[in-house]
Amino acid sequence: MSERGVAGASLDPDDWDEFRRTAHAALARAIDHLQHAGEGPVWRPAPAPVRARFAEPAPPRAARGLDAAVADVWRLISPYVVGNTHPRFFGWAHGAGTPAGVVAELIAAALDANCGGRDHIGPIVERQIARWAAAAFGFPTESSGVFVTGTSQANVMGLLVARDAALGHQVRQTGLRGAPAQLCAYASSEAHACVRQAMELAGVGGAFLRLVETDGAGSLRGDALRRAIAADRAAGLTPFLIVATAGAVNFGAFDDLPGLADIAAAEGLWLHVDGAFGALAALSPALKPLLRGLERAHSVAFDFHKWAHVPYDAGFLLVRDPAMHRATFAAPAAYLSRARRGLAAGEDWPSDYGPDLSRGFRALKVWMTFEALGADAIAAAIEANCAAARRLADLVAGSDIFELAAPVPLNIVCFSLKGDAGEANLELVMRLQERGLAAPSTTRVGGRQVIRAAIFNHRTTEADIDGFFQDALAIANELSAGSPPPGAG
């Protein structure tokens, strides 16, 4: 037995060998979980006794031991997670993780580095990731980047940088009331809801986000955008921001980035790109043409935890002008004073580029993922997802029961039972989920509720696509025959 710290306060184990055995067993089981990710149901709801276990009003005061806690993870938690590691998880836009990422998270947890700042390797690795992203997107090498939870937060931060570019950094002190006129921004009607939320959180106001109509491919119409900007200027408002979309949330549409860059340059507006998952298509030589014009953006928000399959969470904001980025967020304080040498050396800390001072070592899992797997392998997985989407789209198009509900430019297939089938589509999705067969989601396209299969999993095979389609057909036939869901009646 090792000695405890002062007055028994150390939280280290008494027996490191025993701890090592427990930890090794937990890691082995976690690896088993990934190795067999395609087995069993995609999702299952947590039963009432499990939910009750997590409704206890206060934390335990006495130790139960690591063995007991780990056992409860496998009994009470592991069976009921969202299911995005499963190859037939097609809901929303979730990455699937990798075994290399598990190891990276374990190491990062052991290092427990606070990467808000100071002169240590964490911020150095983070700057390396910013350079990699800049190279992939055609940005200048000196562009600044910062890790955040996800693209929703990165979009808020991108908007704040655009606000400062429009009004000057004194807006941090005087607020928007000191602005000469009301700001307004522009995005596609296909833009993610977080863009409106960003306007609200920044105090600009959701009412001043203009959602511009799209063409048949889901791309923001440049002529409509020009008219909207002109109308706002005529009304005495101050246009300041265009939010372009690279891989829109509903079905993966891409805005005309070169056209929007031209408009932004002509109008003196900041061009921010929401590339939550689509931006990483730049890793693929075959798909990179979709992102032509991205190199002209002022900022890009995206997620490594989607198509790069880095463990959650690993969002990122990349900004062309590092001085503008830094001046938007840096908050000097005595306890953050820099020194000429030692641990407090260095002028640029990650906390100068975003609101977070306490920050985990997110950069390590991104660095390890790319070092271990290589960008070419990640790109190949992205291309395979797009091929799987085309296969599913072909199955739908050749069906007498289903029809495509939107174009399929990338990896998302929106389809529907033929006819006015909104409620039936929802019922079909719920039955697939409840039976653990697959986990698509729903969305609205053209005002109607449709089935949405977002194919992000590097484990998904052609057999998974075919099996999902056959299961969907079988449930469609049930609905046609009037069969009630399990437990009904």
C-alpha positions in Angstrom: 0.0 0.0 0.0 1.3 3.4 -0.9 1.0 6.2 1.6 -1.8 8.7 1.3 -1.2 12.4 1.0 -1.5 14.9 3.7 -4.2 13.9 6.1 -5.3 11.1 3.7 -6.4 13.7 1.1 -4.7 12.1 -2.0 -7.2 10.6 -4.5 -4.7 8.3 -6.0 -5.3 4.5 -5.5 -3.9 2.7 -2.5 -2.9 -0.2 -4.8 -1.6 0.9 -8.2 -1.3 -2.7 -9.4 -5.0 -3.4 -8.6 -5.9 -0.1 -10.3 -3.9 -1.1 -13.3 -5.8 -4.4 -13.6 -9.1 -2.7 -13.4 -8.1 0.0 -15.9 -6.7 -2.6 -18.4 -9.9 -4.6 -18.1 -12.0 -1.5 -18.8 -9.9 -0.6 -21.8 -10.2 -4.1 -23.2 -13.9 -4.0 -22.8 -14.0 -0.5 -24.5 -12.1 -2.0 -27.4 -14.5 -4.9 -27.6 -17.3 -2.4 -27.8 -15.8 -0.9 -30.9 -14.7 -4.1 -32.4 -18.3 -5.4 -32.2 -20.0 -2.1 -32.8 -22.2 -3.5 -35.6 -23.7 -6.2 -33.5 -26.9 -5.9 -31.5 -29.5 -3.1 -31.7 -28.5 0.3 -33.0 -30.3 1.9 -30.1 -32.5 0.9 -27.2 -34.3 3.1 -24.7 -33.1 3.2 -21.1 -35.8 1.3 -19.0 -37.4 2.8 -16.0 -35.1 1.2 -13.4 -32.1 2.6 -15.2 -33.6 6.0 -15.4 -34.4 5.8 -11.7 -30.8 5.0 -10.9 -29.9 8.4 -12.4 -32.6 10.4 -10.7 -30.9 10.1 -7.2 -31.0 13.5 -5.5 -27.5 13.6 -4.1 -24.1 12.2 -4.9 -22.7 9.2 -2.9 -20.8 10.3 0.2 -18.9 7.0 0.6 -16.6 5.3 -1.9 -17.9 2.3 -3.8 -14.7 1.6 -5.5 -13.6 1.8 -9.2 -14.5 -1.8 -9.9 -18.1 -1.2 -8.9 -18.3 2.1 -10.9 -16.9 0.4 -14.0 -19.3 -2.5 -13.7 -22.2 0.0 -13.5 -21.0 1.7 -16.7 -21.3 -1.6 -18.6 -24.6 -2.5 -17.0 -26.4 0.9 -16.8 -24.8 3.2 -19.4 -23.1 1.3 -22.3 -26.3 -0.5 -23.6 -28.3 2.8 -23.8 -26.0 5.3 -25.5 -27.1 7.1 -28.7 -25.6 4.4 -30.9 -23.5 6.4 -33.4 -20.7 3.9 -33.4 -23.1 1.4 -35.1 -22.8 1.1 -38.9 -26.6 1.5 -39.3 -26.8 4.8 -37.3 -28.0 7.3 -39.9 -29.4 10.0 -37.7 -28.4 13.6 -37.6 -24.6 14.2 -38.3 -22.7 12.1 -35.8 -19.2 10.8 -36.3 -18.4 7.2 -35.4 -15.1 7.5 -33.5 -12.1 5.3 -33.9 -10.0 2.9 -31.7 -7.1 5.4 -32.2 -9.3 8.1 -30.8 -10.0 6.0 -27.7 -6.2 5.7 -27.0 -5.8 9.5 -27.6 -8.6 10.3 -25.1 -7.0 8.0 -22.5 -3.6 9.7 -22.9 -5.1 13.2 -22.8 -7.0 12.3 -19.6 -3.8 11.0 -18.0 -1.9 14.2 -19.0 -4.8 16.3 -17.8 -3.4 19.4 -19.5 -5.2 22.7 -19.2 -4.7 24.2 -22.7 -6.1 27.7 -22.1 -2.5 29.0 -22.3 1.0 29.1 -20.9 4.2 27.8 -22.6 3.6 24.1 -22.9 3.1 21.6 -25.6 -0.7 21.7 -25.6 -1.1 25.1 -27.4 1.8 24.2 -29.7 -0.1 21.1 -30.9 -3.2 23.2 -31.3 -1.4 25.7 -33.5 -0.2 22.7 -35.6 -3.8 21.7 -36.1 -4.7 25.3 -37.2 -1.9 25.1 -39.8 -3.2 21.7 -41.1 -6.7 23.2 -41.4 -5.4 26.3 -43.2 -3.5 24.1 -45.7 -6.6 21.9 -46.3 -8.8 24.9 -46.9 -6.4 27.2 -48.8 -6.1 29.7 -46.0 -2.8 31.6 -45.2 -0.4 29.6 -43.0 -0.6 32.3 -40.3 -4.4 32.0 -39.9 -5.5 31.5 -36.3 -7.6 28.6 -35.0 -9.1 27.5 -31.8 -10.8 24.4 -30.5 -14.4 24.7 -29.2 -17.2 22.2 -28.4 -18.6 22.2 -31.9 -19.6 24.2 -35.0 -22.6 25.8 -33.2 -20.2 27.5 -30.8 -17.7 28.2 -33.6 -20.5 30.0 -35.5 -21.2 32.2 -32.6 -17.5 33.1 -32.3 -17.2 33.7 -36.1 -20.1 36.1 -35.9 -18.5 38.0 -33.0 -15.3 38.4 -35.0 -17.4 39.7 -37.9 -19.1 42.1 -35.6 -15.8 43.5 -34.4 -14.6 43.8 -38.0 -17.7 45.8 -38.8 -17.9 48.1 -35.7 -14.4 48.1 -34.3 -13.2 46.5 -31.1 -14.7 49.3 -29.0 -18.0 47.4 -29.3 -16.7 45.1 -26.6 -16.9 48.1 -24.2 -19.8 50.2 -25.6 -22.1 47.4 -26.8 -24.4 47.4 -29.8 -26.3 50.4 -28.6 -23.3 52.5 -29.6 -23.5 51.2 -33.2 -24.5 53.8 -35.8 -27.2 51.5 -37.2 -28.7 48.0 -36.7 -26.5 45.2 -38.0 -28.0 42.5 -40.3 -26.7 39.3 -41.7 -27.6 36.9 -44.5 -27.7 33.1 -44.8 -29.4 30.5 -46.9 -32.9 29.2 -45.9 -31.1 25.9 -45.6 -28.7 27.2 -42.9 -28.5 25.5 -39.6 -30.7 26.9 -36.7 -27.5 27.7 -34.8 -26.9 30.6 -37.2 -30.0 32.3 -35.9 -29.1 31.4 -32.4 -25.7 33.0 -32.9 -27.4 36.3 -33.9 -29.5 36.0 -30.7 -26.6 35.2 -28.4 -24.5 38.0 -29.8 -27.2 40.5 -29.2 -27.7 41.4 -32.8 -31.1 39.8 -32.9 -32.6 36.9 -34.7 -35.0 39.2 -36.5 -32.0 40.7 -38.4 -30.9 37.4 -40.0 -32.2 37.3 -43.5 -32.8 33.8 -44.7 -32.4 34.0 -48.4 -34.2 31.7 -50.8 -32.3 28.9 -52.5 -32.3 27.3 -56.0 -33.2 23.8 -56.9 -29.9 22.5 -55.6 -30.4 24.1 -52.2 -27.8 26.8 -52.9 -28.3 30.4 -51.8 -29.4 32.5 -54.7 -27.0 35.4 -55.4 -29.5 37.6 -57.1 -31.9 37.3 -54.1 -29.0 38.1 -51.7 -28.0 41.2 -53.6 -31.6 42.4 -53.5 -31.8 41.8 -49.7 -28.6 43.7 -49.0 -29.7 46.6 -51.1 -33.1 46.7 -49.4 -31.5 46.7 -45.9 -29.0 49.5 -46.9 -32.0 51.5 -48.3 -33.7 51.0 -44.9 -30.7 52.5 -43.1 -29.4 49.1 -41.7 -25.8 47.9 -41.8 -25.2 44.6 -43.5 -22.1 43.0 -42.0 -22.0 39.3 -42.5 -22.8 36.5 -45.0 -23.0 33.0 -43.6 -22.4 30.5 -46.4 -23.1 26.8 -46.0 -20.8 24.0 -47.1 -22.9 20.9 -46.6 -26.2 22.1 -45.4 -27.9 20.3 -42.5 -31.0 19.0 -44.4 -29.5 17.3 -47.4 -25.9 18.5 -47.7 -26.3 21.4 -50.1 -23.3 23.7 -50.9 -23.7 27.4 -51.5 -21.9 29.0 -54.4 -18.8 30.0 -52.4 -17.0 31.9 -55.3 -20.2 33.8 -56.0 -20.8 34.7 -52.4 -17.1 35.7 -52.0 -17.6 38.1 -54.9 -20.6 39.6 -53.3 -18.9 39.9 -49.9 -15.9 41.6 -51.5 -18.1 44.0 -53.4 -20.3 44.9 -50.4 -17.5 45.0 -47.8 -19.0 42.1 -45.8 -17.4 39.3 -43.7 -17.8 35.9 -45.3 -18.1 33.1 -42.7 -18.6 29.5 -43.8 -20.5 27.0 -41.7 -18.7 23.8 -42.9 -19.8 21.6 -39.9 -19.1 18.4 -41.9 -18.8 19.5 -45.5 -15.6 21.5 -45.0 -13.7 18.2 -44.4 -14.6 17.1 -47.9 -11.5 19.2 -48.8 -9.4 16.2 -47.6 -10.7 14.3 -50.7 -9.3 15.3 -54.1 -12.5 13.9 -55.7 -14.8 16.1 -53.5 -12.6 19.2 -53.0 -14.1 20.9 -56.1 -17.3 21.3 -54.1 -15.4 23.7 -51.9 -14.0 26.0 -54.6 -14.1 29.5 -53.1 -13.6 28.4 -49.5 -10.1 29.8 -49.6 -11.6 33.3 -50.0 -13.7 33.1 -46.8 -12.8 35.2 -43.7 -13.6 32.3 -41.3 -14.7 28.7 -41.3 -16.4 26.7 -38.6 -16.3 22.9 -38.7 -16.1 19.7 -36.6 -13.3 17.2 -36.4 -15.7 14.9 -34.5 -17.9 14.5 -37.6 -16.2 13.3 -40.8 -12.7 13.0 -39.2 -14.2 10.7 -36.5 -12.3 12.3 -33.7 -14.0 11.4 -30.4 -16.5 14.1 -29.2 -16.1 16.9 -28.9 -13.7 18.7 -31.3 -15.2 21.7 -33.0 -12.9 24.3 -34.6 -12.9 27.9 -35.7 -10.4 29.0 -38.3 -9.9 32.7 -39.0 -7.9 34.3 -41.8 -6.9 37.5 -39.9 -5.3 36.4 -36.6 -5.1 40.0 -35.3 -8.8 40.6 -35.7 -9.5 37.2 -34.1 -7.3 37.9 -31.1 -8.6 41.4 -30.5 -12.2 40.1 -30.5 -11.6 37.8 -27.5 -8.4 38.6 -25.7 -9.1 39.7 -22.1 -5.9 40.8 -20.3 -5.9 40.2 -16.5 -3.2 40.2 -13.8 -3.5 36.5 -13.3 -2.9 36.0 -17.0 0.2 38.1 -17.1 2.9 37.0 -19.6 6.5 36.6 -18.6 9.7 36.8 -20.6 10.6 33.3 -19.7 9.2 30.3 -17.8 5.7 28.7 -17.9 4.0 32.1 -18.4 6.0 33.0 -21.5 4.4 33.4 -25.0 2.1 36.1 -26.3 -0.5 34.0 -28.1 -2.5 31.7 -25.8 -5.6 29.8 -27.0 -7.6 31.7 -24.4 -6.9 34.9 -26.4 -8.9 33.5 -29.3 -12.1 32.4 -27.6 -14.1 32.6 -24.4 -12.7 29.5 -22.7 -9.9 29.7 -20.2 -10.2 26.2 -18.9 -9.8 24.0 -21.9 -9.0 20.3 -22.3 -6.3 18.9 -24.6 -8.7 18.5 -27.7 -5.8 19.0 -30.1 -4.1 15.7 -29.0 -6.9 13.5 -30.2 -7.0 15.3 -33.6 -3.2 15.1 -33.9 -3.1 11.4 -33.0 -6.0 10.6 -35.4 -4.3 12.1 -38.4 -0.9 10.8 -37.4 -2.1 7.3 -36.8 -4.5 7.0 -39.8 -3.4 9.6 -42.3 -5.6 12.1 -44.1 -5.8 9.8 -47.1 -7.6 7.1 -45.1 -10.0 9.7 -43.7 -10.7 11.0 -47.2 -11.4 7.5 -48.4 -13.9 7.0 -45.7 -15.6 10.2 -46.6 -15.8 9.1 -50.3 -17.2 5.7 -49.2 -20.0 7.4 -47.3 -20.9 9.4 -50.4 -20.9 6.2 -52.5 -23.2 4.6 -49.9 -25.5 7.6 -50.2 -25.7 7.2 -54.0 -26.5 3.5 -53.5 -29.3 4.3 -51.2 -30.6 7.0 -53.5 -30.6 4.6 -56.4 -32.6 2.1 -54.3 -35.1 4.7 -53.4 -35.4 6.0 -56.9 -36.1 2.5 -58.2 -38.8 1.8 -55.6 -42.5 1.7 -56.1 -43.0 2.7 -52.4 -40.5 5.5 -51.7 -39.4 8.6 -53.5 -36.5 11.0 -53.2 -37.4 14.2 -51.4 -34.2 16.2 -52.1 -31.0 16.2 -54.2 -28.2 14.0 -52.9 -25.0 16.1 -53.4 -22.9 14.3 -50.8 -23.8 11.8 -48.1 -27.4 12.6 -47.0 -30.4 11.0 -48.5 -33.8 12.5 -47.8 -36.7 10.3 -49.0 -40.3 9.7 -48.3 -43.1 7.3 -48.7 -44.9 8.3 -51.8 -47.8 10.8 -51.4 -48.7 12.9 -48.4 -46.8 10.7 -45.9 -45.4 13.0 -43.2 -46.9 11.1 -40.2 -46.2 7.8 -41.9 -42.6 8.7 -42.4 -42.3 9.6 -38.7 -43.9 6.3 -37.7 -41.6 4.4 -40.0 -38.5 6.1 -38.5 -39.7 5.4 -34.9 -40.3 1.7 -35.6 -36.8 1.4 -37.1 -35.3 3.0 -34.1 -37.4 1.1 -31.5 -36.6 -2.3 -33.0 -32.9 -1.4 -33.1 -32.7 -2.0 -36.9 -31.4 1.4 -37.9 -31.5 4.9 -36.6 -32.3 7.5 -39.3 -33.9 10.8 -38.3 -36.5 13.1 -39.9 -36.4 16.6 -41.2 -38.6 18.9 -43.2 -38.0 19.5 -47.0 -40.4 21.6 -48.9 -42.7 21.8 -45.9 -43.2 18.1 -45.4 -41.7 15.7 -43.0 -39.4 13.2 -44.6 -36.9 10.4 -43.7 -33.3 11.6 -43.4 -30.4 9.1 -43.7 -27.2 10.9 -42.9 -24.4 8.4 -43.7 -21.3 9.4 -41.7 -20.0 6.1 -40.3 -16.8 4.7 -41.7 -18.1 1.2 -40.6 -21.1 1.4 -42.9 -21.0 -1.2 -45.8 -23.1 -1.8 -48.9 -24.8 -4.6 -46.9 -25.8 -2.1 -44.2 -27.4 0.1 -46.8 -29.2 -2.8 -48.4 -30.3 -4.1 -45.1 -31.6 -0.7 -44.0 -33.6 -0.3 -47.2 -35.1 -3.7 -46.9 -36.1 -3.1 -43.3 -37.6 0.3 -44.3 -39.6 -1.5 -47.0 -40.9 -4.1 -44.6 -42.1 -1.5 -42.2 -43.6 0.5 -45.1 -45.6 -2.6 -46.0 -46.8 -2.9 -42.3 -48.0 0.7 -42.4 -49.8 0.1 -45.7 -51.5 -2.9 -44.1 -52.5 -0.9 -41.1 -50.4 -2.9 -38.6 -50.1 -1.0 -35.3 -46.7 -0.4 -33.6 -45.6 -2.9 -30.9 -47.5 -2.5 -27.7 -50.3 -0.5 -29.3 -54.0 -1.4 -28.5 
